[in-house]
């Protein structure tokens, strides 16, 4: 179906968005799954520290999670994910505060994964959010959990299953960091 000049029409000529390659869609789904598993395990570890009154580990792990969610929410609400101040689409603080509260609950990464997988949207913003989560939350929590694994879970009298949960959470964090860096690199 070439034109008279011998070239095939491209997606830019038709005005349609280029379809997302299957491998990239699969990578987004895997990264989203790893994100959900990593966050869930980190929250379970925080609950483990709380129920066994390991206050140092509790405040360390909870502080890392709170810090990461705060920084990423500020970035999404006031930085990369929002219109420029003074722009016609900028609703000011009235629009940004609800957006901040929703993003504090990690809603934006669900939205971006949905847009990438089901609407062939650009994956750059999803990759950015995943990299932020990996650097701000997964890597620091892996260090706190490794320290807890060596000091607390290996000691006599440690609760049954604590070492296994910590190992699983550290493994998920390592996979999350590696995947976040790999996705950013391929972007």
HELIX and SHEET records of a PDB file:
HELIX    1   1 UNK A   11  UNK A   14  1                                   4    
HELIX    2   2 UNK A   22  UNK A   51  1                                  30    
HELIX    3   3 UNK A   55  UNK A   78  1                                  24    
HELIX    4   4 UNK A   93  UNK A  104  1                                  12    
HELIX    5   5 UNK A  107  UNK A  118  1                                  12    
HELIX    6   6 UNK A  124  UNK A  133  1                                  10    
HELIX    7   7 UNK A  134  UNK A  138  3                                   5    
HELIX    8   8 UNK A  139  UNK A  148  1                                  10    
HELIX    9   9 UNK A  149  UNK A  153  3                                   5    
HELIX   10  10 UNK A  162  UNK A  186  1                                  25    
END                                                                             
